[in-house]
Amino acid sequence: MAMEPTKPRVWSEEEIKLLIELAHLKMSAPAIAKQLGRHIASVRRRAHQLGLLLPAGRREPQERAQAGSMNPPRVMLISNRH
């Protein structure tokens, strides 16, 4: 016997406030999902609906800051000469 798909849980006001707060702290979707007890896709979908930007990748902000100091951003030079 196959299992019926579960009905999506409604987001509470507290969950939405926490999602906004954690997104502003630049936490990753997997970290937020773990804290909220929700699927990663659910967190990404709600963040998108709220107009929030979540960082790509799975590193936490502290790790990202340390990595950023060792790896300067890459710059692509574009020439206008023909």
C-alpha positions as CSV (number, residue, x, y, z in Angstrom):
1,M,0.0,0.0,0.0
2,A,1.5,3.4,-1.1
3,M,1.7,6.3,1.3
4,E,-0.4,9.3,0.6
5,P,1.6,12.5,0.2
6,T,1.4,14.8,3.2
7,K,-0.4,18.1,3.1
8,P,2.0,21.0,3.2
9,R,2.2,22.6,6.7
10,V,1.1,26.2,6.9
11,W,3.8,28.6,7.9
12,S,3.2,30.2,11.3
13,E,3.9,33.9,11.9
14,E,6.7,32.9,14.3
15,E,8.3,30.7,11.6
16,I,8.1,33.5,9.0
17,K,9.7,36.0,11.4
18,L,12.5,33.6,12.2
19,L,13.0,32.9,8.5
20,I,13.3,36.6,7.8
21,E,15.7,37.1,10.7
22,L,17.9,34.1,9.7
23,A,18.0,35.2,6.1
24,H,19.2,38.7,7.2
25,L,21.9,36.9,9.1
26,K,22.9,35.2,5.8
27,M,22.2,31.7,7.0
28,S,22.0,29.1,4.3
29,A,18.7,27.4,3.4
30,P,19.9,24.0,4.8
31,A,20.8,25.6,8.1
32,I,17.4,27.4,8.3
33,A,15.5,24.3,7.3
34,K,17.2,22.3,10.1
35,Q,16.4,25.0,12.6
36,L,12.7,25.2,11.5
37,G,12.2,21.5,11.0
38,R,11.2,22.0,7.4
39,H,12.4,20.8,4.0
40,I,15.1,22.8,2.3
41,A,12.9,23.3,-0.8
42,S,10.1,24.6,1.5
43,V,12.5,27.2,3.0
44,R,13.8,28.3,-0.4
45,R,10.2,28.6,-1.8
46,R,8.9,30.7,1.2
47,A,12.1,32.9,1.1
48,H,11.5,33.5,-2.6
49,Q,7.8,34.3,-2.0
50,L,8.9,36.9,0.6
51,G,11.6,38.4,-1.6
52,L,14.4,37.2,0.6
53,L,17.8,36.3,-0.8
54,L,19.5,33.2,0.7
55,P,23.2,32.5,0.1
56,A,24.1,29.7,-2.3
57,G,26.0,26.9,-0.8
58,R,26.0,25.2,2.5
59,R,28.6,27.1,4.5
60,E,27.6,29.2,7.5
61,P,28.4,33.0,7.6
62,Q,31.5,32.6,9.7
63,E,33.0,30.1,7.4
64,R,32.1,32.3,4.4
65,A,33.8,35.3,5.9
66,Q,37.0,33.3,6.6
67,A,37.0,31.9,3.1
68,G,36.4,35.3,1.6
69,S,39.5,36.7,3.2
70,M,41.7,34.0,1.7
71,N,40.0,34.0,-1.8
72,P,39.6,37.5,-3.3
73,P,36.7,37.8,-5.7
74,R,37.5,36.9,-9.3
75,V,37.2,39.7,-11.8
76,M,36.5,39.2,-15.5
77,L,37.9,41.9,-17.8
78,I,35.9,42.7,-20.9
79,S,37.5,44.4,-23.7
80,N,35.6,46.8,-26.0
81,R,38.2,46.5,-28.7
82,H,37.0,44.9,-31.9
